[in-house]
Amino acid sequence: MKKLVADEAVGRRGAFKSVLVFITLIVVTLAQWNGARMLMESVYSNFVTHFTHHLEYKQLEHVRVGANLTYLESIFGAAQLIKASTTEPALDYRYYHSNKFLLTLAVDEDRIEGFQILSKLPGFQPNIILSDQRLNDVPFAQLHPQVGDFITDNSNLRFYLERHQLGRLGLFMNLFPAHVSYGAEHRSSEANTNPQLLDDLNRSYLLGEEEALSQHLTELRLQATPNSYSFGRISLETAADMMLTTYEFRAYFE
């Protein structure tokens, strides 16, 4: 009788060990598969990021005026740089840099009041919000036939930026297409390889030469291609203030 009980105990222990081994094999197999799946997902993500811009375009689609800062930082991570606005005391600017673009958010507490997207590569062409056009694609004159208010400089930062007030469909916000010197160079555009156009525009603007200013402005808008745009409840001065100087850009992101 004792031997029978002992045999049953041994049998139960053997069965338990078999089940344990089986479960262990399943766990190991699942872990290996999970690891392999994660590796495949990582390889696929890196492939898509390297050879296409699909992931970045999808990320930028989440950027909207009125969005919550915490939500956007769950997508882009923490800001690499924060600056206080010199035009609006309630705002600060948060910069998110990648090898393809520079995203700048104008933030009032946790609410996005405006944003700026700058393309760093000629082939990186995100859609311009509320438009059928893209960055690095068509010149200013084709994007907006009529020139709006503009601001330009060729000293601490070489840029040209103009404002277009949007109607009801744009919630009466402002759109600011711009060409910035450290952004993508659209190589088919003479304006982006000929700095004289911007220099002539700035000189005639400073000297108050209205006829020359009109001529240079027309030439630049026909040839220069926006590689950046800003959007939101912000002024022309604030859109320009959001841009980093050439020195700041190189110091922080190059």
Residue frames as qw, qx, qy, qz and C-alpha x, y, z in Angstrom:
[[0.000, 0.885, 0.465, 0.000, 0.00, 0.00, 0.00],
 [0.300, -0.803, 0.113, 0.503, 2.81, 2.42, 0.88],
 [0.424, -0.141, 0.601, 0.663, 4.55, 1.54, -2.35],
 [0.244, 0.623, 0.664, 0.335, 1.39, 2.29, -4.31],
 [0.117, -0.946, -0.227, 0.199, 1.04, 5.69, -2.65],
 [0.397, -0.602, 0.355, 0.595, 4.69, 6.44, -3.33],
 [0.408, 0.172, 0.686, 0.577, 4.30, 5.45, -6.98],
 [0.129, 0.826, 0.529, 0.148, 1.29, 7.72, -7.32],
 [0.250, -0.888, 0.005, 0.386, 3.25, 10.61, -5.79],
 [0.435, -0.323, 0.541, 0.644, 6.13, 9.99, -8.17],
 [0.331, 0.470, 0.700, 0.424, 3.68, 9.88, -11.04],
 [0.005, 0.932, 0.355, -0.068, 2.10, 13.16, -10.04],
 [0.329, -0.748, 0.239, 0.524, 5.51, 14.80, -9.69],
 [0.440, -0.033, 0.664, 0.604, 6.49, 13.50, -13.12],
 [0.225, 0.702, 0.616, 0.277, 3.28, 14.77, -14.67],
 [0.158, -0.938, -0.146, 0.272, 3.78, 18.14, -12.96],
 [0.407, -0.513, 0.432, 0.620, 7.34, 18.35, -14.29],
 [0.392, 0.287, 0.701, 0.522, 6.11, 17.53, -17.79],
 [0.079, 0.877, 0.465, 0.090, 3.44, 20.23, -17.60],
 [0.308, -0.847, 0.073, 0.428, 5.99, 22.69, -16.21],
 [0.449, -0.227, 0.569, 0.650, 8.43, 21.91, -19.01],
 [0.292, 0.555, 0.675, 0.390, 5.64, 22.28, -21.57],
 [0.068, -0.949, -0.290, 0.099, 4.56, 25.64, -20.13],
 [0.414, -0.669, 0.272, 0.555, 8.18, 26.77, -20.00],
 [0.442, 0.084, 0.642, 0.621, 8.67, 25.87, -23.65],
 [0.160, 0.782, 0.552, 0.241, 5.53, 27.82, -24.56],
 [0.238, -0.922, -0.079, 0.294, 6.71, 30.85, -22.56],
 [0.463, -0.440, 0.450, 0.625, 10.19, 30.71, -24.13],
 [0.383, 0.353, 0.675, 0.522, 8.69, 30.31, -27.61],
 [0.039, 0.899, 0.427, 0.084, 6.31, 33.23, -27.06],
 [0.347, -0.818, 0.108, 0.446, 9.15, 35.35, -25.68],
 [0.464, -0.171, 0.571, 0.655, 11.29, 34.51, -28.68],
 [0.260, 0.593, 0.641, 0.412, 8.42, 35.32, -31.02],
 [0.123, -0.946, -0.266, 0.140, 7.69, 38.56, -29.19],
 [0.411, -0.636, 0.305, 0.578, 11.35, 39.49, -29.42],
 [0.411, 0.115, 0.665, 0.613, 11.41, 38.59, -33.09],
 [0.141, 0.790, 0.562, 0.198, 8.21, 40.54, -33.70],
 [0.223, -0.913, -0.053, 0.337, 9.63, 43.59, -31.94],
 [0.445, -0.379, 0.494, 0.644, 12.81, 43.26, -33.98],
 [0.337, 0.405, 0.689, 0.498, 10.82, 43.00, -37.23],
 [0.001, -0.915, -0.403, 0.009, 8.73, 46.04, -36.26],
 [0.344, -0.778, 0.164, 0.499, 11.91, 47.99, -35.49],
 [0.436, -0.098, 0.621, 0.644, 13.52, 46.98, -38.79],
 [0.231, 0.646, 0.646, 0.336, 10.33, 47.89, -40.69],
 [0.134, -0.941, -0.232, 0.207, 10.06, 51.26, -38.91],
 [0.386, -0.604, 0.352, 0.602, 13.71, 52.06, -39.64],
 [0.406, 0.186, 0.694, 0.565, 13.24, 51.02, -43.27],
 [0.122, 0.814, 0.542, 0.170, 10.14, 53.21, -43.69],
 [0.247, -0.904, -0.041, 0.348, 11.84, 56.15, -41.97],
 [0.448, -0.428, 0.474, 0.625, 15.02, 55.82, -44.05],
 [0.260, 0.115, 0.726, 0.627, 13.46, 55.32, -47.46],
 [0.085, -0.662, -0.573, -0.476, 10.15, 57.16, -47.11],
 [0.012, -0.224, 0.322, -0.920, 8.67, 60.06, -45.11],
 [0.495, -0.437, -0.624, -0.417, 5.38, 58.33, -44.29],
 [0.551, -0.458, -0.591, 0.371, 5.93, 58.11, -40.53],
 [0.247, -0.192, -0.167, 0.935, 7.00, 61.74, -40.21],
 [0.235, -0.250, -0.392, -0.854, 4.06, 62.96, -42.28],
 [0.554, -0.493, -0.650, -0.166, 1.69, 60.99, -40.02],
 [0.467, -0.368, -0.454, 0.664, 3.30, 62.52, -36.94],
 [0.092, -0.058, 0.031, 0.994, 2.97, 66.07, -38.24],
 [0.312, -0.423, -0.605, -0.598, -0.71, 65.53, -39.01],
 [0.489, -0.562, -0.625, 0.234, -1.32, 65.52, -35.24],
 [0.290, -0.207, -0.181, 0.917, -0.04, 69.10, -34.87],
 [0.049, -0.699, -0.559, -0.444, -3.02, 71.43, -34.58],
 [0.060, -0.365, 0.244, -0.897, -3.77, 74.79, -33.00],
 [0.684, -0.380, 0.060, -0.620, -5.61, 74.14, -29.74],
 [0.843, 0.014, -0.534, 0.063, -3.91, 70.76, -29.23],
 [0.682, -0.722, 0.104, -0.048, -2.69, 69.76, -25.79],
 [0.157, 0.779, -0.604, 0.063, 1.08, 69.99, -25.28],
 [0.549, -0.341, 0.743, -0.174, 1.22, 66.76, -23.28],
 [0.851, 0.355, 0.362, -0.139, -0.45, 64.88, -26.13],
 [0.593, 0.772, -0.226, 0.023, 2.00, 66.19, -28.73],
 [0.081, -0.701, 0.692, -0.150, 4.98, 65.41, -26.51],
 [0.783, -0.087, 0.597, -0.148, 3.75, 61.80, -26.33],
 [0.812, 0.556, 0.170, 0.048, 4.38, 61.77, -30.11],
 [0.492, 0.776, -0.229, 0.323, 7.50, 63.94, -30.50],
 [0.717, -0.157, -0.403, 0.546, 9.06, 63.52, -27.06],
 [0.325, -0.791, -0.206, 0.477, 10.32, 66.31, -24.84],
 [0.363, 0.928, -0.022, 0.086, 11.36, 69.57, -26.46],
 [0.795, 0.073, -0.112, 0.592, 15.10, 69.84, -27.11],
 [0.265, 0.080, -0.098, 0.956, 14.98, 73.62, -26.68],
 [0.111, -0.805, -0.581, 0.047, 12.60, 76.11, -25.03],
 [0.281, 0.118, -0.004, 0.952, 12.71, 79.88, -25.57],
 [0.068, 0.647, 0.514, -0.559, 10.57, 82.69, -24.22],
 [0.369, 0.703, 0.456, 0.403, 8.74, 84.77, -26.80],
 [0.294, -0.204, -0.089, 0.930, 9.93, 88.35, -27.23],
 [0.174, -0.222, -0.390, -0.876, 6.62, 89.42, -28.82],
 [0.668, -0.444, -0.325, -0.501, 3.98, 87.73, -26.64],
 [0.165, -0.527, 0.671, -0.494, 4.80, 87.45, -22.90],
 [0.808, -0.132, 0.366, -0.442, 2.35, 84.56, -22.42],
 [0.917, 0.359, -0.145, -0.097, 4.02, 82.39, -25.06],
 [0.385, -0.610, 0.649, 0.241, 7.07, 80.20, -25.07],
 [0.690, 0.508, -0.406, -0.318, 8.53, 78.34, -28.04],
 [0.735, -0.308, 0.603, -0.026, 9.32, 74.64, -27.93],
 [0.425, 0.630, -0.547, -0.352, 11.60, 73.10, -30.55],
 [0.855, -0.062, 0.511, -0.061, 11.55, 69.48, -31.75],
 [0.235, 0.712, -0.543, -0.378, 14.37, 68.64, -34.14],
 [0.888, 0.048, 0.452, 0.069, 14.90, 65.67, -36.44],
 [0.416, -0.257, 0.556, 0.672, 17.14, 65.04, -39.43],
 [0.228, 0.457, 0.705, 0.492, 14.14, 65.85, -41.71],
 [0.117, -0.766, -0.339, -0.534, 12.37, 68.77, -40.05],
 [0.176, -0.005, -0.518, 0.837, 12.27, 71.30, -37.25],
 [0.305, -0.666, -0.611, -0.301, 8.92, 71.65, -35.48],
 [0.127, 0.095, -0.398, 0.903, 8.30, 74.70, -33.31],
 [0.274, -0.653, -0.698, -0.108, 5.26, 75.07, -31.06],
 [0.054, -0.393, 0.189, -0.898, 4.07, 78.41, -29.69],
 [0.482, -0.379, -0.784, 0.096, 2.62, 77.42, -26.32],
 [0.294, -0.511, 0.188, -0.785, 0.45, 79.25, -23.79],
 [0.644, -0.324, 0.564, -0.403, 0.60, 77.05, -20.69],
 [0.505, -0.065, 0.852, 0.120, -0.40, 73.65, -22.19],
 [0.587, 0.659, 0.430, -0.191, -2.29, 74.92, -25.22],
 [0.506, 0.027, 0.472, 0.722, -0.83, 75.23, -28.73],
 [0.209, 0.783, 0.216, -0.545, -1.53, 78.72, -30.11],
 [0.537, 0.762, -0.262, -0.250, 0.59, 78.34, -33.23],
 [0.829, -0.223, 0.439, 0.264, 3.16, 76.10, -34.85],
 [0.308, 0.796, -0.412, -0.319, 5.94, 76.22, -37.42],
 [0.913, 0.016, 0.380, 0.147, 7.26, 73.40, -39.60],
 [0.165, 0.810, -0.462, -0.321, 10.57, 73.74, -41.43],
 [0.971, 0.229, 0.054, 0.046, 11.72, 71.14, -43.96],
 [0.389, -0.719, 0.486, 0.308, 15.43, 70.30, -43.90],
 [0.451, -0.080, 0.784, 0.419, 15.47, 68.08, -47.00],
 [0.276, 0.226, -0.390, -0.848, 14.34, 68.98, -50.54],
 [0.389, -0.108, -0.841, -0.359, 12.43, 65.70, -50.77],
 [0.133, -0.381, -0.788, 0.465, 10.65, 66.18, -47.45],
 [0.143, -0.205, -0.317, -0.915, 7.41, 67.86, -48.53],
 [0.029, 0.400, 0.815, -0.419, 4.71, 67.89, -45.85],
 [0.040, 0.694, 0.587, 0.416, 1.34, 69.31, -46.79],
 [0.025, 0.150, -0.206, 0.967, 0.74, 72.96, -46.00],
 [0.095, 0.391, 0.808, -0.430, -2.28, 73.04, -43.70],
 [0.364, 0.700, 0.429, -0.441, -5.62, 73.96, -45.32],
 [0.281, 0.705, -0.403, -0.512, -3.97, 73.87, -48.73],
 [0.953, 0.284, 0.098, -0.043, -3.45, 71.50, -51.65],
 [0.466, 0.752, -0.403, 0.231, 0.21, 72.55, -51.78],
 [0.890, -0.331, -0.132, 0.285, 3.32, 71.20, -50.09],
 [0.293, -0.852, 0.306, 0.309, 6.60, 72.66, -48.89],
 [0.327, -0.437, 0.684, 0.484, 9.51, 72.62, -51.39],
 [0.514, 0.392, 0.750, 0.138, 7.10, 72.35, -54.27],
 [0.307, 0.746, 0.404, 0.432, 5.85, 75.62, -55.80],
 [0.299, 0.198, -0.169, 0.918, 7.01, 79.27, -55.51],
 [0.030, 0.353, 0.521, -0.777, 5.30, 81.84, -53.32],
 [0.317, 0.230, -0.215, -0.895, 3.46, 83.39, -56.27],
 [0.480, -0.072, -0.769, -0.416, 1.82, 80.08, -57.13],
 [0.268, -0.282, -0.829, 0.402, 0.94, 79.33, -53.53],
 [0.014, 0.777, 0.465, -0.424, -0.68, 82.76, -53.09],
 [0.474, 0.585, 0.329, 0.570, -0.93, 85.04, -56.16],
 [0.089, -0.898, -0.041, -0.430, -1.38, 88.15, -54.02],
 [0.470, 0.200, -0.558, 0.654, 1.41, 89.19, -51.69],
 [0.491, -0.776, -0.392, -0.049, 0.40, 89.82, -48.10],
 [0.273, -0.905, 0.307, -0.106, 2.27, 91.59, -45.33],
 [0.899, 0.196, -0.275, 0.277, 5.86, 90.36, -45.22],
 [0.410, -0.852, 0.322, 0.047, 9.01, 90.52, -43.16],
 [0.876, 0.379, -0.153, 0.255, 12.56, 89.75, -44.29],
 [0.397, -0.841, 0.348, 0.120, 16.15, 89.87, -43.08],
 [0.842, 0.445, -0.239, 0.190, 19.61, 89.01, -44.37],
 [0.003, 0.736, -0.540, 0.408, 21.76, 89.49, -41.26],
 [0.402, -0.355, 0.763, -0.361, 21.36, 87.18, -38.22],
 [0.544, 0.213, 0.811, -0.020, 19.07, 84.99, -40.28],
 [0.153, 0.191, -0.527, -0.814, 18.43, 85.09, -44.01],
 [0.195, 0.390, 0.895, -0.095, 14.71, 84.63, -44.56],
 [0.277, -0.091, -0.271, -0.917, 11.58, 85.87, -46.26],
 [0.000, 0.344, 0.901, -0.264, 8.18, 85.36, -44.59],
 [0.246, -0.178, -0.244, -0.921, 4.72, 86.59, -45.56],
 [0.261, 0.197, 0.754, -0.570, 1.28, 86.52, -43.94],
 [0.319, -0.191, -0.621, -0.690, -2.04, 85.45, -45.41],
 [0.414, -0.011, 0.542, -0.731, -5.23, 85.85, -43.42],
 [0.101, -0.146, -0.947, -0.267, -7.51, 82.84, -43.87],
 [0.460, -0.276, -0.198, -0.821, -11.26, 83.04, -43.98],
 [0.760, -0.299, 0.202, -0.541, -13.98, 81.06, -42.27],
 [0.954, 0.120, -0.272, -0.025, -12.63, 77.70, -43.47],
 [0.593, 0.306, -0.489, 0.562, -9.35, 78.58, -41.78],
 [0.504, -0.668, -0.485, 0.254, -11.09, 79.73, -38.61],
 [0.066, 0.975, 0.009, 0.212, -9.79, 83.24, -39.43],
 [0.716, -0.540, 0.209, 0.390, -6.27, 82.24, -38.48],
 [0.215, 0.868, -0.358, -0.267, -3.03, 83.27, -40.23],
 [0.941, 0.124, 0.184, 0.256, -0.80, 81.26, -42.57],
 [0.087, -0.901, 0.348, 0.244, 2.86, 82.27, -42.96],
 [0.920, 0.290, 0.052, 0.258, 4.80, 80.62, -45.80],
 [0.225, -0.899, 0.334, 0.174, 8.53, 81.32, -45.57],
 [0.839, 0.391, -0.264, 0.273, 11.90, 80.58, -47.06],
 [0.544, -0.799, 0.256, 0.015, 14.62, 80.15, -44.41],
 [0.331, 0.744, -0.577, -0.061, 18.32, 79.89, -45.21],
 [0.154, -0.378, 0.901, -0.147, 19.01, 76.76, -43.11],
 [0.770, 0.209, 0.446, -0.406, 15.95, 74.97, -44.45],
 [0.735, 0.200, 0.591, 0.266, 15.77, 72.73, -47.50],
 [0.040, 0.523, -0.384, -0.760, 17.24, 74.10, -50.69],
 [0.733, 0.493, 0.442, -0.156, 14.91, 73.53, -53.63],
 [0.495, -0.330, 0.475, 0.648, 17.64, 73.14, -56.25],
 [0.365, 0.485, 0.616, 0.502, 15.47, 73.90, -59.26],
 [0.051, -0.950, -0.309, 0.004, 14.72, 77.36, -57.86],
 [0.518, 0.513, -0.121, 0.674, 17.21, 80.04, -58.84],
 [0.292, -0.807, 0.063, -0.509, 16.12, 82.17, -55.86],
 [0.840, -0.537, 0.076, -0.030, 17.40, 79.60, -53.40],
 [0.838, -0.033, 0.108, 0.534, 20.87, 79.51, -54.94],
 [0.339, 0.519, 0.090, 0.780, 21.15, 83.22, -55.71],
 [0.356, -0.542, -0.514, 0.561, 21.41, 85.24, -52.48],
 [0.147, 0.027, 0.143, 0.978, 21.38, 88.48, -54.44],
 [0.281, -0.525, -0.595, -0.540, 17.58, 88.39, -54.73],
 [0.537, -0.672, -0.480, 0.175, 17.14, 88.50, -50.96],
 [0.460, -0.305, -0.086, 0.830, 19.90, 91.10, -50.57],
 [0.041, 0.255, 0.362, 0.896, 18.31, 93.36, -53.20],
 [0.396, -0.640, -0.577, -0.318, 14.91, 93.03, -51.53],
 [0.561, -0.607, -0.366, 0.426, 16.30, 93.95, -48.11],
 [0.366, -0.124, 0.071, 0.920, 18.30, 96.88, -49.46],
 [0.102, -0.388, -0.430, -0.809, 15.34, 98.41, -51.31],
 [0.497, -0.659, -0.560, -0.078, 13.14, 97.83, -48.24],
 [0.538, -0.497, -0.258, 0.630, 15.59, 99.62, -45.92],
 [0.240, -0.082, 0.198, 0.947, 16.11, 102.50, -48.33],
 [0.332, 0.572, 0.469, -0.585, 12.39, 102.92, -48.94],
 [0.122, 0.310, -0.590, -0.736, 12.77, 102.47, -52.70],
 [0.662, 0.227, 0.488, -0.523, 9.18, 101.52, -53.48],
 [0.722, 0.536, -0.243, -0.364, 9.55, 100.83, -57.20],
 [0.333, 0.482, -0.807, 0.070, 12.67, 98.71, -56.72],
 [0.362, -0.142, 0.791, -0.473, 11.07, 96.99, -53.74],
 [0.770, 0.310, 0.236, -0.506, 8.03, 96.00, -55.81],
 [0.654, 0.551, -0.482, -0.192, 10.25, 94.65, -58.60],
 [0.142, 0.413, -0.866, 0.243, 12.49, 92.64, -56.26],
 [0.528, -0.025, 0.651, -0.546, 9.50, 91.32, -54.34],
 [0.814, 0.388, -0.017, -0.432, 7.86, 90.12, -57.56],
 [0.527, 0.533, -0.662, -0.024, 11.07, 88.40, -58.69],
 [0.099, -0.311, 0.862, -0.388, 11.58, 86.67, -55.37],
 [0.651, 0.104, 0.511, -0.552, 7.98, 85.44, -55.15],
 [0.788, 0.462, -0.216, -0.345, 8.18, 84.03, -58.68],
 [0.574, 0.487, -0.649, 0.112, 11.39, 82.13, -57.98],
 [0.064, -0.354, 0.784, -0.506, 11.69, 81.36, -54.26],
 [0.655, -0.235, -0.661, -0.280, 9.98, 78.27, -52.86],
 [0.548, -0.614, 0.279, -0.495, 8.69, 78.07, -49.26],
 [0.574, 0.153, -0.785, 0.176, 10.56, 75.51, -47.19],
 [0.147, -0.183, -0.731, 0.640, 8.74, 76.47, -43.99],
 [0.283, -0.537, -0.371, -0.703, 5.32, 77.61, -42.86],
 [0.012, -0.066, -0.684, 0.726, 3.71, 78.82, -39.66],
 [0.363, -0.446, -0.605, -0.551, 0.04, 78.73, -38.72],
 [0.377, -0.425, -0.719, 0.400, -2.14, 79.88, -35.87],
 [0.174, -0.930, -0.310, -0.097, -3.46, 82.72, -33.78],
 [0.598, -0.455, 0.070, 0.656, -0.16, 84.55, -33.97],
 [0.222, 0.915, -0.023, -0.337, 1.11, 87.75, -35.54],
 [0.715, 0.645, -0.183, 0.199, 3.61, 88.23, -38.36],
 [0.007, -0.772, 0.528, -0.353, 6.17, 89.38, -35.78],
 [0.719, -0.372, 0.531, -0.253, 5.62, 86.27, -33.65],
 [0.943, 0.314, 0.110, 0.016, 5.97, 83.93, -36.65],
 [0.508, 0.713, -0.352, 0.332, 9.36, 85.57, -37.37],
 [0.322, -0.683, 0.519, -0.401, 10.30, 85.51, -33.68],
 [0.937, -0.152, 0.265, -0.169, 9.77, 81.73, -33.59],
 [0.820, 0.494, -0.208, 0.200, 12.63, 81.23, -36.05],
 [0.731, -0.522, 0.114, 0.425, 16.05, 80.53, -34.63],
 [0.164, 0.876, -0.364, -0.271, 18.93, 82.65, -35.83],
 [0.786, 0.446, -0.427, 0.033, 21.52, 80.87, -37.95],
 [0.121, 0.510, -0.718, 0.458, 23.91, 80.88, -34.97],
 [0.612, -0.210, 0.518, -0.559, 21.26, 79.39, -32.64],
 [0.924, 0.231, -0.065, -0.297, 20.33, 76.69, -35.14],
 [0.649, 0.484, -0.553, 0.197, 23.93, 75.63, -35.62],
 [0.082, -0.482, 0.674, -0.554, 24.71, 75.79, -31.90],
 [0.644, -0.127, 0.515, -0.550, 21.76, 73.63, -30.83],
 [0.868, 0.257, 0.318, -0.282, 21.11, 71.29, -33.76],
 [0.742, 0.607, -0.285, 0.032, 24.26, 70.84, -35.83]]
